[in-house]
Amino acid sequence: MFFLSKEQVINLFNDVFDIILFKEINEDGKTALGKMKHWHIYNIIAKKIKKGI
């Protein structure tokens, strides 16, 4: 698991990938141990930028 803000996630892609789709899921749900937790889940589709030939 990673614990990053939305801005930190987007910055991971800077200068290397073009973000095609960025979707944030913000919901309450259970952990693997059955405890309730508030989740921020990011679904990302990105295309690698080609650097010079």
PDB file of N, H, CA, C and O in Angstrom:
ATOM      1  N   MET A   1       0.838  -1.175   0.000  1.00  0.00           N
ATOM      2  CA  MET A   1       0.000   0.000   0.000  1.00  0.00           C
ATOM      3  C   MET A   1       0.885   1.241   0.000  1.00  0.00           C
ATOM      4  O   MET A   1       1.963   1.269   0.593  1.00  0.00           O
ATOM      5  N   PHE A   2       0.395   2.248  -0.677  1.00  0.00           N
ATOM      6  H   PHE A   2      -0.481   2.225  -1.159  1.00  0.00           H
ATOM      7  CA  PHE A   2       1.047   3.551  -0.683  1.00  0.00           C
ATOM      8  C   PHE A   2       0.103   4.552  -0.047  1.00  0.00           C
ATOM      9  O   PHE A   2      -1.114   4.442  -0.198  1.00  0.00           O
ATOM     10  N   PHE A   3       0.643   5.513   0.653  1.00  0.00           N
ATOM     11  H   PHE A   3       1.631   5.602   0.775  1.00  0.00           H
ATOM     12  CA  PHE A   3      -0.156   6.543   1.290  1.00  0.00           C
ATOM     13  C   PHE A   3       0.286   7.890   0.735  1.00  0.00           C
ATOM     14  O   PHE A   3       1.141   8.566   1.307  1.00  0.00           O
ATOM     15  N   LEU A   4      -0.313   8.266  -0.389  1.00  0.00           N
ATOM     16  H   LEU A   4      -1.008   7.717  -0.854  1.00  0.00           H
ATOM     17  CA  LEU A   4       0.043   9.485  -1.097  1.00  0.00           C
ATOM     18  C   LEU A   4      -1.190  10.339  -1.344  1.00  0.00           C
ATOM     19  O   LEU A   4      -2.301   9.823  -1.473  1.00  0.00           O
ATOM     20  N   SER A   5      -0.986  11.648  -1.410  1.00  0.00           N
ATOM     21  H   SER A   5      -0.084  12.067  -1.306  1.00  0.00           H
ATOM     22  CA  SER A   5      -2.082  12.548  -1.769  1.00  0.00           C
ATOM     23  C   SER A   5      -2.294  12.487  -3.286  1.00  0.00           C
ATOM     24  O   SER A   5      -1.458  11.956  -4.018  1.00  0.00           O
ATOM     25  N   LYS A   6      -3.410  13.032  -3.740  1.00  0.00           N
ATOM     26  H   LYS A   6      -4.088  13.463  -3.146  1.00  0.00           H
ATOM     27  CA  LYS A   6      -3.697  13.075  -5.168  1.00  0.00           C
ATOM     28  C   LYS A   6      -2.571  13.789  -5.923  1.00  0.00           C
ATOM     29  O   LYS A   6      -2.144  13.325  -6.980  1.00  0.00           O
ATOM     30  N   GLU A   7      -2.094  14.904  -5.390  1.00  0.00           N
ATOM     31  H   GLU A   7      -2.441  15.281  -4.531  1.00  0.00           H
ATOM     32  CA  GLU A   7      -1.022  15.664  -6.021  1.00  0.00           C
ATOM     33  C   GLU A   7       0.269  14.852  -6.101  1.00  0.00           C
ATOM     34  O   GLU A   7       0.979  14.915  -7.105  1.00  0.00           O
ATOM     35  N   GLN A   8       0.573  14.097  -5.064  1.00  0.00           N
ATOM     36  H   GLN A   8      -0.004  14.045  -4.249  1.00  0.00           H
ATOM     37  CA  GLN A   8       1.767  13.262  -5.065  1.00  0.00           C
ATOM     38  C   GLN A   8       1.667  12.151  -6.106  1.00  0.00           C
ATOM     39  O   GLN A   8       2.657  11.821  -6.760  1.00  0.00           O
ATOM     40  N   VAL A   9       0.487  11.578  -6.262  1.00  0.00           N
ATOM     41  H   VAL A   9      -0.317  11.846  -5.731  1.00  0.00           H
ATOM     42  CA  VAL A   9       0.288  10.533  -7.269  1.00  0.00           C
ATOM     43  C   VAL A   9       0.491  11.116  -8.665  1.00  0.00           C
ATOM     44  O   VAL A   9       1.195  10.526  -9.484  1.00  0.00           O
ATOM     45  N   ILE A  10      -0.111  12.250  -8.938  1.00  0.00           N
ATOM     46  H   ILE A  10      -0.683  12.729  -8.273  1.00  0.00           H
ATOM     47  CA  ILE A  10       0.030  12.888 -10.252  1.00  0.00           C
ATOM     48  C   ILE A  10       1.494  13.219 -10.520  1.00  0.00           C
ATOM     49  O   ILE A  10       1.970  13.035 -11.640  1.00  0.00           O
ATOM     50  N   ASN A  11       2.216  13.704  -9.512  1.00  0.00           N
ATOM     51  H   ASN A  11       1.829  13.853  -8.602  1.00  0.00           H
ATOM     52  CA  ASN A  11       3.628  14.046  -9.689  1.00  0.00           C
ATOM     53  C   ASN A  11       4.500  12.844 -10.024  1.00  0.00           C
ATOM     54  O   ASN A  11       5.561  13.013 -10.625  1.00  0.00           O
ATOM     55  N   LEU A  12       4.088  11.641  -9.656  1.00  0.00           N
ATOM     56  H   LEU A  12       3.226  11.503  -9.168  1.00  0.00           H
ATOM     57  CA  LEU A  12       4.842  10.442 -10.008  1.00  0.00           C
ATOM     58  C   LEU A  12       4.894  10.237 -11.523  1.00  0.00           C
ATOM     59  O   LEU A  12       5.809   9.589 -12.030  1.00  0.00           O
ATOM     60  N   PHE A  13       3.922  10.784 -12.239  1.00  0.00           N
ATOM     61  H   PHE A  13       3.179  11.310 -11.827  1.00  0.00           H
ATOM     62  CA  PHE A  13       3.815  10.590 -13.679  1.00  0.00           C
ATOM     63  C   PHE A  13       4.432  11.727 -14.492  1.00  0.00           C
ATOM     64  O   PHE A  13       4.596  11.596 -15.705  1.00  0.00           O
ATOM     65  N   ASN A  14       4.773  12.834 -13.846  1.00  0.00           N
ATOM     66  H   ASN A  14       4.640  12.940 -12.860  1.00  0.00           H
ATOM     67  CA  ASN A  14       5.288  14.013 -14.549  1.00  0.00           C
ATOM     68  C   ASN A  14       6.516  13.685 -15.386  1.00  0.00           C
ATOM     69  O   ASN A  14       7.406  12.962 -14.940  1.00  0.00           O
ATOM     70  N   ASP A  15       6.560  14.224 -16.606  1.00  0.00           N
ATOM     71  H   ASP A  15       5.837  14.812 -16.968  1.00  0.00           H
ATOM     72  CA  ASP A  15       7.697  14.130 -17.529  1.00  0.00           C
ATOM     73  C   ASP A  15       7.998  12.720 -18.020  1.00  0.00           C
ATOM     74  O   ASP A  15       8.953  12.532 -18.774  1.00  0.00           O
ATOM     75  N   VAL A  16       7.222  11.732 -17.620  1.00  0.00           N
ATOM     76  H   VAL A  16       6.446  11.885 -17.007  1.00  0.00           H
ATOM     77  CA  VAL A  16       7.465  10.359 -18.064  1.00  0.00           C
ATOM     78  C   VAL A  16       6.226   9.778 -18.748  1.00  0.00           C
ATOM     79  O   VAL A  16       6.341   8.982 -19.679  1.00  0.00           O
ATOM     80  N   PHE A  17       5.043  10.181 -18.282  1.00  0.00           N
ATOM     81  H   PHE A  17       4.950  10.828 -17.525  1.00  0.00           H
ATOM     82  CA  PHE A  17       3.796   9.634 -18.796  1.00  0.00           C
ATOM     83  C   PHE A  17       2.794  10.744 -19.092  1.00  0.00           C
ATOM     84  O   PHE A  17       2.776  11.773 -18.415  1.00  0.00           O
ATOM     85  N   ASP A  18       1.964  10.528 -20.108  1.00  0.00           N
ATOM     86  H   ASP A  18       1.979   9.692 -20.658  1.00  0.00           H
ATOM     87  CA  ASP A  18       0.777  11.343 -20.338  1.00  0.00           C
ATOM     88  C   ASP A  18      -0.377  10.631 -19.649  1.00  0.00           C
ATOM     89  O   ASP A  18      -0.632   9.459 -19.929  1.00  0.00           O
ATOM     90  N   ILE A  19      -1.067  11.307 -18.768  1.00  0.00           N
ATOM     91  H   ILE A  19      -0.860  12.259 -18.540  1.00  0.00           H
ATOM     92  CA  ILE A  19      -2.208  10.699 -18.088  1.00  0.00           C
ATOM     93  C   ILE A  19      -3.416  10.786 -19.012  1.00  0.00           C
ATOM     94  O   ILE A  19      -3.830  11.874 -19.412  1.00  0.00           O
ATOM     95  N   ILE A  20      -3.972   9.629 -19.343  1.00  0.00           N
ATOM     96  H   ILE A  20      -3.635   8.745 -19.018  1.00  0.00           H
ATOM     97  CA  ILE A  20      -5.143   9.535 -20.220  1.00  0.00           C
ATOM     98  C   ILE A  20      -6.418   9.558 -19.387  1.00  0.00           C
ATOM     99  O   ILE A  20      -7.388  10.220 -19.756  1.00  0.00           O
ATOM    100  N   LEU A  21      -6.423   8.840 -18.270  1.00  0.00           N
ATOM    101  H   LEU A  21      -5.634   8.302 -17.971  1.00  0.00           H
ATOM    102  CA  LEU A  21      -7.580   8.791 -17.381  1.00  0.00           C
ATOM    103  C   LEU A  21      -7.090   8.808 -15.946  1.00  0.00           C
ATOM    104  O   LEU A  21      -6.175   8.066 -15.587  1.00  0.00           O
ATOM    105  N   PHE A  22      -7.697   9.654 -15.123  1.00  0.00           N
ATOM    106  H   PHE A  22      -8.440  10.257 -15.414  1.00  0.00           H
ATOM    107  CA  PHE A  22      -7.390   9.701 -13.692  1.00  0.00           C
ATOM    108  C   PHE A  22      -8.722   9.698 -12.962  1.00  0.00           C
ATOM    109  O   PHE A  22      -9.502  10.643 -13.076  1.00  0.00           O
ATOM    110  N   LYS A  23      -8.979   8.635 -12.215  1.00  0.00           N
ATOM    111  H   LYS A  23      -8.345   7.867 -12.123  1.00  0.00           H
ATOM    112  CA  LYS A  23     -10.249   8.503 -11.501  1.00  0.00           C
ATOM    113  C   LYS A  23      -9.959   8.237 -10.025  1.00  0.00           C
ATOM    114  O   LYS A  23      -9.173   7.357  -9.675  1.00  0.00           O
ATOM    115  N   GLU A  24     -10.611   9.015  -9.179  1.00  0.00           N
ATOM    116  H   GLU A  24     -11.250   9.730  -9.464  1.00  0.00           H
ATOM    117  CA  GLU A  24     -10.463   8.832  -7.735  1.00  0.00           C
ATOM    118  C   GLU A  24     -11.735   8.211  -7.177  1.00  0.00           C
ATOM    119  O   GLU A  24     -12.841   8.691  -7.424  1.00  0.00           O
ATOM    120  N   ILE A  25     -11.557   7.139  -6.421  1.00  0.00           N
ATOM    121  H   ILE A  25     -10.658   6.749  -6.220  1.00  0.00           H
ATOM    122  CA  ILE A  25     -12.674   6.506  -5.721  1.00  0.00           C
ATOM    123  C   ILE A  25     -12.522   6.879  -4.251  1.00  0.00           C
ATOM    124  O   ILE A  25     -11.478   6.640  -3.643  1.00  0.00           O
ATOM    125  N   ASN A  26     -13.566   7.462  -3.694  1.00  0.00           N
ATOM    126  H   ASN A  26     -14.414   7.656  -4.188  1.00  0.00           H
ATOM    127  CA  ASN A  26     -13.547   7.986  -2.330  1.00  0.00           C
ATOM    128  C   ASN A  26     -14.728   7.330  -1.595  1.00  0.00           C
ATOM    129  O   ASN A  26     -15.874   7.755  -1.739  1.00  0.00           O
ATOM    130  N   GLU A  27     -14.427   6.286  -0.803  1.00  0.00           N
ATOM    131  H   GLU A  27     -13.496   5.940  -0.686  1.00  0.00           H
ATOM    132  CA  GLU A  27     -15.531   5.539  -0.185  1.00  0.00           C
ATOM    133  C   GLU A  27     -15.109   4.879   1.116  1.00  0.00           C
ATOM    134  O   GLU A  27     -13.919   4.758   1.407  1.00  0.00           O
ATOM    135  N   ASP A  28     -16.080   4.461   1.885  1.00  0.00           N
ATOM    136  H   ASP A  28     -17.047   4.560   1.649  1.00  0.00           H
ATOM    137  CA  ASP A  28     -15.848   3.682   3.092  1.00  0.00           C
ATOM    138  C   ASP A  28     -15.928   2.203   2.727  1.00  0.00           C
ATOM    139  O   ASP A  28     -16.755   1.795   1.911  1.00  0.00           O
ATOM    140  N   GLY A  29     -15.065   1.416   3.338  1.00  0.00           N
ATOM    141  H   GLY A  29     -14.394   1.747   4.001  1.00  0.00           H
ATOM    142  CA  GLY A  29     -15.073  -0.021   3.083  1.00  0.00           C
ATOM    143  C   GLY A  29     -14.262  -0.736   4.137  1.00  0.00           C
ATOM    144  O   GLY A  29     -13.671  -0.104   5.013  1.00  0.00           O
ATOM    145  N   LYS A  30     -14.232  -2.051   4.054  1.00  0.00           N
ATOM    146  H   LYS A  30     -14.712  -2.564   3.343  1.00  0.00           H
ATOM    147  CA  LYS A  30     -13.532  -2.869   5.043  1.00  0.00           C
ATOM    148  C   LYS A  30     -12.112  -3.179   4.579  1.00  0.00           C
ATOM    149  O   LYS A  30     -11.836  -3.306   3.386  1.00  0.00           O
ATOM    150  N   THR A  31     -11.215  -3.296   5.569  1.00  0.00           N
ATOM    151  H   THR A  31     -11.438  -3.193   6.538  1.00  0.00           H
ATOM    152  CA  THR A  31      -9.863  -3.756   5.307  1.00  0.00           C
ATOM    153  C   THR A  31      -9.889  -5.274   5.188  1.00  0.00           C
ATOM    154  O   THR A  31     -10.937  -5.897   5.361  1.00  0.00           O
ATOM    155  N   ALA A  32      -8.745  -5.863   4.895  1.00  0.00           N
ATOM    156  H   ALA A  32      -7.894  -5.357   4.754  1.00  0.00           H
ATOM    157  CA  ALA A  32      -8.651  -7.327   4.809  1.00  0.00           C
ATOM    158  C   ALA A  32      -8.969  -7.986   6.153  1.00  0.00           C
ATOM    159  O   ALA A  32      -9.372  -9.148   6.203  1.00  0.00           O
ATOM    160  N   LEU A  33      -8.784  -7.233   7.237  1.00  0.00           N
ATOM    161  H   LEU A  33      -8.457  -6.289   7.196  1.00  0.00           H
ATOM    162  CA  LEU A  33      -9.076  -7.769   8.574  1.00  0.00           C
ATOM    163  C   LEU A  33     -10.503  -7.491   9.018  1.00  0.00           C
ATOM    164  O   LEU A  33     -10.880  -7.833  10.139  1.00  0.00           O
ATOM    165  N   GLY A  34     -11.304  -6.872   8.149  1.00  0.00           N
ATOM    166  H   GLY A  34     -10.997  -6.594   7.238  1.00  0.00           H
ATOM    167  CA  GLY A  34     -12.700  -6.636   8.451  1.00  0.00           C
ATOM    168  C   GLY A  34     -13.009  -5.334   9.165  1.00  0.00           C
ATOM    169  O   GLY A  34     -14.161  -5.093   9.526  1.00  0.00           O
ATOM    170  N   LYS A  35     -11.998  -4.478   9.381  1.00  0.00           N
ATOM    171  H   LYS A  35     -11.062  -4.674   9.087  1.00  0.00           H
ATOM    172  CA  LYS A  35     -12.234  -3.189  10.042  1.00  0.00           C
ATOM    173  C   LYS A  35     -12.657  -2.152   9.006  1.00  0.00           C
ATOM    174  O   LYS A  35     -12.194  -2.175   7.866  1.00  0.00           O
ATOM    175  N   MET A  36     -13.539  -1.247   9.412  1.00  0.00           N
ATOM    176  H   MET A  36     -13.916  -1.228  10.338  1.00  0.00           H
ATOM    177  CA  MET A  36     -13.985  -0.180   8.516  1.00  0.00           C
ATOM    178  C   MET A  36     -12.894   0.878   8.372  1.00  0.00           C
ATOM    179  O   MET A  36     -12.192   1.203   9.329  1.00  0.00           O
ATOM    180  N   LYS A  37     -12.767   1.409   7.151  1.00  0.00           N
ATOM    181  H   LYS A  37     -13.337   1.145   6.373  1.00  0.00           H
ATOM    182  CA  LYS A  37     -11.763   2.415   6.850  1.00  0.00           C
ATOM    183  C   LYS A  37     -12.289   3.285   5.711  1.00  0.00           C
ATOM    184  O   LYS A  37     -13.081   2.826   4.888  1.00  0.00           O
ATOM    185  N   HIS A  38     -11.847   4.537   5.665  1.00  0.00           N
ATOM    186  H   HIS A  38     -11.203   4.910   6.333  1.00  0.00           H
ATOM    187  CA  HIS A  38     -12.177   5.420   4.545  1.00  0.00           C
ATOM    188  C   HIS A  38     -11.051   5.302   3.521  1.00  0.00           C
ATOM    189  O   HIS A  38      -9.879   5.486   3.850  1.00  0.00           O
ATOM    190  N   TRP A  39     -11.416   4.994   2.279  1.00  0.00           N
ATOM    191  H   TRP A  39     -12.368   4.845   2.011  1.00  0.00           H
ATOM    192  CA  TRP A  39     -10.438   4.748   1.218  1.00  0.00           C
ATOM    193  C   TRP A  39     -10.455   5.851   0.170  1.00  0.00           C
ATOM    194  O   TRP A  39     -11.507   6.384  -0.180  1.00  0.00           O
ATOM    195  N   HIS A  40      -9.258   6.182  -0.323  1.00  0.00           N
ATOM    196  H   HIS A  40      -8.403   5.749  -0.039  1.00  0.00           H
ATOM    197  CA  HIS A  40      -9.073   6.996  -1.527  1.00  0.00           C
ATOM    198  C   HIS A  40      -8.273   6.100  -2.468  1.00  0.00           C
ATOM    199  O   HIS A  40      -7.092   5.841  -2.235  1.00  0.00           O
ATOM    200  N   ILE A  41      -8.917   5.634  -3.524  1.00  0.00           N
ATOM    201  H   ILE A  41      -9.876   5.845  -3.713  1.00  0.00           H
ATOM    202  CA  ILE A  41      -8.279   4.722  -4.474  1.00  0.00           C
ATOM    203  C   ILE A  41      -8.178   5.448  -5.804  1.00  0.00           C
ATOM    204  O   ILE A  41      -9.148   6.044  -6.272  1.00  0.00           O
ATOM    205  N   TYR A  42      -6.991   5.395  -6.415  1.00  0.00           N
ATOM    206  H   TYR A  42      -6.203   4.910  -6.035  1.00  0.00           H
ATOM    207  CA  TYR A  42      -6.765   6.071  -7.687  1.00  0.00           C
ATOM    208  C   TYR A  42      -6.613   5.042  -8.796  1.00  0.00           C
ATOM    209  O   TYR A  42      -5.772   4.147  -8.712  1.00  0.00           O
ATOM    210  N   ASN A  43      -7.431   5.172  -9.837  1.00  0.00           N
ATOM    211  H   ASN A  43      -8.114   5.899  -9.906  1.00  0.00           H
ATOM    212  CA  ASN A  43      -7.311   4.366 -11.045  1.00  0.00           C
ATOM    213  C   ASN A  43      -6.722   5.267 -12.115  1.00  0.00           C
ATOM    214  O   ASN A  43      -7.250   6.344 -12.392  1.00  0.00           O
ATOM    215  N   ILE A  44      -5.624   4.823 -12.716  1.00  0.00           N
ATOM    216  H   ILE A  44      -5.195   3.948 -12.491  1.00  0.00           H
ATOM    217  CA  ILE A  44      -4.911   5.664 -13.668  1.00  0.00           C
ATOM    218  C   ILE A  44      -4.593   4.861 -14.918  1.00  0.00           C
ATOM    219  O   ILE A  44      -4.125   3.725 -14.845  1.00  0.00           O
ATOM    220  N   ILE A  45      -4.855   5.472 -16.063  1.00  0.00           N
ATOM    221  H   ILE A  45      -5.235   6.395 -16.123  1.00  0.00           H
ATOM    222  CA  ILE A  45      -4.385   4.943 -17.341  1.00  0.00           C
ATOM    223  C   ILE A  45      -3.430   5.993 -17.884  1.00  0.00           C
ATOM    224  O   ILE A  45      -3.790   7.163 -18.014  1.00  0.00           O
ATOM    225  N   ALA A  46      -2.208   5.571 -18.201  1.00  0.00           N
ATOM    226  H   ALA A  46      -1.915   4.621 -18.096  1.00  0.00           H
ATOM    227  CA  ALA A  46      -1.194   6.511 -18.664  1.00  0.00           C
ATOM    228  C   ALA A  46      -0.395   5.894 -19.809  1.00  0.00           C
ATOM    229  O   ALA A  46      -0.249   4.675 -19.908  1.00  0.00           O
ATOM    230  N   LYS A  47       0.110   6.765 -20.660  1.00  0.00           N
ATOM    231  H   LYS A  47      -0.008   7.755 -20.579  1.00  0.00           H
ATOM    232  CA  LYS A  47       0.936   6.340 -21.796  1.00  0.00           C
ATOM    233  C   LYS A  47       2.318   6.938 -21.641  1.00  0.00           C
ATOM    234  O   LYS A  47       2.472   8.137 -21.411  1.00  0.00           O
ATOM    235  N   LYS A  48       3.330   6.076 -21.771  1.00  0.00           N
ATOM    236  H   LYS A  48       3.205   5.101 -21.958  1.00  0.00           H
ATOM    237  CA  LYS A  48       4.697   6.546 -21.619  1.00  0.00           C
ATOM    238  C   LYS A  48       5.054   7.501 -22.752  1.00  0.00           C
ATOM    239  O   LYS A  48       4.752   7.240 -23.916  1.00  0.00           O
ATOM    240  N   ILE A  49       5.702   8.613 -22.399  1.00  0.00           N
ATOM    241  H   ILE A  49       5.948   8.826 -21.453  1.00  0.00           H
ATOM    242  CA  ILE A  49       6.142   9.592 -23.378  1.00  0.00           C
ATOM    243  C   ILE A  49       7.442   9.091 -24.003  1.00  0.00           C
ATOM    244  O   ILE A  49       8.371   8.692 -23.300  1.00  0.00           O
ATOM    245  N   LYS A  50       7.492   9.118 -25.339  1.00  0.00           N
ATOM    246  H   LYS A  50       6.738   9.442 -25.910  1.00  0.00           H
ATOM    247  CA  LYS A  50       8.729   8.715 -26.024  1.00  0.00           C
ATOM    248  C   LYS A  50       9.724   9.864 -25.960  1.00  0.00           C
ATOM    249  O   LYS A  50       9.410  10.991 -26.343  1.00  0.00           O
ATOM    250  N   LYS A  51      10.902   9.577 -25.484  1.00  0.00           N
ATOM    251  H   LYS A  51      11.157   8.662 -25.173  1.00  0.00           H
ATOM    252  CA  LYS A  51      11.974  10.570 -25.445  1.00  0.00           C
ATOM    253  C   LYS A  51      12.779  10.451 -26.746  1.00  0.00           C
ATOM    254  O   LYS A  51      12.809   9.380 -27.353  1.00  0.00           O
ATOM    255  N   GLY A  52      13.423  11.527 -27.177  1.00  0.00           N
ATOM    256  H   GLY A  52      13.398  12.397 -26.684  1.00  0.00           H
ATOM    257  CA  GLY A  52      14.186  11.613 -28.436  1.00  0.00           C
ATOM    258  C   GLY A  52      14.615  10.300 -29.064  1.00  0.00           C
ATOM    259  O   GLY A  52      14.731   9.281 -28.383  1.00  0.00           O
ATOM    260  N   ILE A  53      14.844  10.331 -30.335  1.00  0.00           N
ATOM    261  H   ILE A  53      14.750  11.159 -30.889  1.00  0.00           H
ATOM    262  CA  ILE A  53      15.209   9.102 -31.081  1.00  0.00           C
ATOM    263  C   ILE A  53      16.710   9.000 -31.219  1.00  0.00           C
ATOM    264  O   ILE A  53      17.212   8.044 -31.810  1.00  0.00           O
TER     265      ILE A  53
END
